[in-house]
């Protein structure tokens, strides 16, 4: 199989890498964290690059690119530890393009592509843990133009207090359905910073006007989760790549007994193990992105497998980097501590390693793929 990137994909990577290097230095990121973890100005800059509309269909004012281009972009954003949740744009674009009525697509997708609207998936509830089929939010028919009203509390919504609309699963006549809820009357948010410095919020819906996207809510949520896993897999590869590079640079600079500690064989072996975990993660990130258009059962198995490997790699690379840096590895002023916190949080996002190990086990076929 040919894993070479096309000229357009390489140009896209270069453009994003150049923006990260020039416009998103570590000092700017720290200022955004101190200000709350989300910057509308950065979101506008991503829109100017075309990234908020990257996977929006061309008929809806987007660029119409696919999963591989999204993966390339997320890798570069990971190298810069960019806080703004671009993965939410990818999820919203796919769900709206796949499930929304033409009028609703025409209203929201061009705004999403231009960066004028941030649409966040609000699906997590405390009781659900990582299960998508557990949902206490409820919807019922309403009298307004939206057609439905929705009530419930959703937690850990990315940049939820800055979002302009939400994709919300809720029970409708006992079945799980997916709704678009514009921010307005009946929507209250409580924002907070997360461990890696990004922004999240609890969102309370109290008879908020809701537009039905699909009555097959679980299938739509599973697709959203798989898109999210592929996005953070690519992002994590970028984070790990920079983590390894910074660690190698430190080992080549730091001296003990008059020689760089990079010359110590034990440390060189640990760096080699970090490189191995990075490449395993990279290959599974490619695998995840290439499987996004596969049939649902195959896609779900593939994305859980990818998340298991990514979980192992993220934990190993992050912990080794901190240890190899010694005391400065945990200081807020040094970027390695931020790499470590980001990788630790990503390992638990969209289901942690143990959860997806269970998913892989549950979906394993009788032969485990060994025999025909």
N, C-alpha and C positions, 0 to 999 in steps of 0.2 A: 504493500500500500504506500502511496506517495504522500508523505507528510510535509512536503515543501509548501511554503506559503506563496500565494500569487503575488504579482507585482502590486496590485491594489491593496492587498492585505499588508504587505510590507510597508507601503506608503502610509497606510492608516496607523500602523504601529509606530512608525517614525514620527508622525504628526502628534500623536498622543504623548509619546515619550518626550518630545521637545517641549510640549506644554507643561508636563509634569516637572521637568527640570527647571524651566524658566519661571513658571507662574505658581508653582506649588512647592516651594522649599519647606524644609522642616519648621522654620520659624513661623511661616504663615499657618501651617497646620496647628502648631501649638497655640497661636492666637485664636484660631477658630475653635479649638477645644475649650479654651478659657472663656470664649463668648457663648458657649452652649453646645457646640458640636455640629452645627449646620450653618452654611453660608449661602444665601440666595445669590450672591454675586458669583460664587464658584459655579452654582447650578447654571447661571446664565452663560458663563464661559464655556461650560460643557455643551450647552445648547448651540453656542456659536460655532463650536467644532463639529456640530451635527450629531453629537453622541446621544442626546436625549431622543433623537428620532432615528437612531441607527437601525433598529429593527422594525420601525413603523413602516407599513407598506407604502410604496411610492404613490399609490392612488390616494393615500391619506396624508400626503405632504411629508412623508419620511424618506429615508434613503433606501429602504427595502433590503438591507443586508441580512445575513443569517447568523447562525450560531457560531461559526468559526470567527467571523469578524467581531462578534460580541466578546468571544473568548480573548482575542488579541487585545482588545481595548481594556478588558478587566485586568489582564496581566500587567499592563503598563500602569493602570491606576493603582494596582497593588504595590508596585515598586515605589510609588510615591505616598503610600498610605492615605490615599484620598478618602475623605470621610463621607462625602455626599453619596447617597445610596442610588447609584446609577442602575443597579440590578433591578430596582423597583420599576424603572422605566421599561426595561426589557420584559418584565413580567406583565405589566399593564398593557404593553403593546400587543403581546401575544394573546392575552385573554380577551381584550376588546376586539381585536381583529378576528378572533375565532368565534366569539359568542355574541357580540353586541349587534343590535339592529343597525341598518345603514344610517339612520338619522343620528343615533347615539355615537356611532363611529365618527361621523362627520363633525359632531360637536366636540368630541374630546381628543381624538387622535391627532389632529393638526395642532391643537394646543399643547399636547404632550410632546410632539416633535419639535415645536418651537421653544420648548422650555418654559412655556407660560403656565403649565399646570403640572404639579407633582401629584401623582396618583399612587397611593401606598396600599399594599395588601395588608389588611387588618384581620388576621385569622387566629392569632394565638390567644388562648384562654388559660387561666391558671390550672384548671382541672384537667385540661387536655394533655399537658406535658408536650410530647411530640406527636401525639395521635391526631390525625386530621379529621377523623370521623366523630370526635367528641366535640360537641358544640352546644352551648346553652343559649346563645343569642337566638331570638325568635323574630320572625317577620309575619305580617298579616296584611290582607288587602286594606288599602286606604282610599280616601276620597279625593286626594290630590292628583295632580297631573302625573306624578311619578308612579302612581299605581299601588305602592306598598309603603308601609311604615315598619321600621326596624328598631328593636331595642336589645341592648346587651352591652357587655364590657369586653373590650379587646385590649390585650397587653402587648408591650414591646413592639409597637408599630414603628417602623423606621421613619424618623423625622415626622412622626405623626402629628405633632402640633404645628407643623409647617405645611402639611399636605392640603391640597385643594379638593381632593376627593379620595374615597376609599373603596377598595374592593373587599366586600365583607361577606363571609359565609354565614348563613343563619338558617334555622329550621323553618320550613314553610309547609304547613299541614303534615308535620312529622318527618318530612324528607329534607335533606340538606340541599340548599340552593345557594347561588352566588349572586350578589347584588352590587350595583354601583351606588354609592351614597355620596352625593356632593356635600361638601362642608357647608353647614348652615344651621338653621334652627334645629335643635334636638341633638346637636353634636357638641360635646365638651371634651377638652383634652387636658392632660397633665404631663408636661414634658420633663425629661431628665436626661442626664448624660449617662452613657454606658461605660463599661470597663475600658474599652479601647478608645474612648474619647468621642465616639459618634453620638448621635442624637436619637432618642426613642421617646415614645409617649404611650400612656394609657388613654384609650379613647372610649368615652361613654356615649352610647347611642340611646336616646330616649324618644321613641316614636319619630325617628328621623325619616325624612322622605327618602325612599329607596327605589331604584329601578332594577327590575329583574333582568339578569344576564342569561342565566341558565338554571333549569331545574336539576341538572346533573352536577350538583355542587362538588361532590367528592372527586369526580373525574377532573374537574377544572382545578381544584385545589392540588391534586396530585401533579398535574402539569405545572402549576405554579411552583410547587416545591422543587420539582426536577429542574426547572429553569433557574431557580434560586441556588440549588446545589451546584449546577454547572458554572454559574456566575462566581460564586465564592471559591470554587475550586480554582478557577483561573486567577482570581484575585490573590488567593493564597500562594499560588506558584510565584507570582510576582513578588509578594512579601518575602517568601523563603529565598528567592533568588538574591534579593538585596541583602537579606539577613546573612546569607553565606558570604557574599562579597565583602560586607563590612567586617565580618568575623575574620576572614582571611587577611584583610588589610591590617586589622589590629594585631594579629599574630605575627605578621611580617614587620611590624613597627615596635611592638613591645619587646624589651630585652630583659633577659635574666642571665646572670653569670657571663655578661658581655656578649651574648649572642641572641638573635631573634628567637622567640619561643616557637616560631614556626619550624625551627630546625629539630624540635623534640619529636621523636618518632611517635610517642603515645598521642600527642596532640594532632599530628598529621593523620593518624588513623581515625581519630574522632571527626576530623574535617572530611575525610573520605567517606565516612558513614553518613555525614550530613549531606554530602553531594549525592550519594546513592538514594537517600530518602527524597531529595528534591527531584531527581530524575524519575523515580517511581511515581511521585505525585504529578509531575508534568505529563507523563504518559497516560495516567488515569484521568487527568483533566481533558486531554484530547479525546479520550474514549468517551467521557461524559458528554462533551459537546457534540460529537459525531452521532451519539445515540438519541439526541433530543427529538428527532423526527421518526424514530422507530415506533412500532406498535406499542401501546401503553404497557403491557406486561413486560416486554423486553426492555423498554425504556426504564421502567421502575427498577428492575433488577440491576441494570447497568449503573444507574445513578446511585443506588445504595452501595454497590461495590466500590464505586469511585469515592464515595464519602468515607467509607471505612479506611481505604488507603490514605486519603487526604488527612483523616484524623490522626492516624499514626505518624505520618510525616510531619504535620504541623506541630504536634506535641514534641516530637524528637528534635526537630530543627530549632524550635524556639528555646527549649530547655538547654540544649547543647550550646547555643549561642550565648545565653546568659552565663553559663558556667565557664566557658572559655574566655569570657571578658572579665571574670573575677568580680570584684566589688562594684565596678562602674556599670556592670550589666543591668543593674536594677535601679539606677538613678534616673529620675525623670528628665534630666537635662541631656541624657544620651539616648540616641535613637533606638538602640537595641532593646531597651525596656519597652518601647512602644511596639516594636515588631513582636516581641514576646506576648504582650497583652492582646494584640490584634490576633495572632495565631491561636492563642488560648480561647478567645471568644469565638472565632470562626469555627473551631472544633466543635463547639456546642450549638452552632447556628444551623437551622434546618434539620435538627436531630444529631445527637452526639454519636461517637463511634460505636458505643455499645448498642444504641438504638438501631443503627443501620446494620450492625452485625446480626441482630435479631431479624431485621428485614431480609437480609441476604439468606439467612437460614430458612425463614418461612417461605421464601420464593424458590428455594432450591428444588430442582427437579429430581425425580427418582434416581437418575443416573449421575446427577451433579455435572452433566455435560461431558462425562468421561467416555461414555459409550454411546453409540448411535441408537 
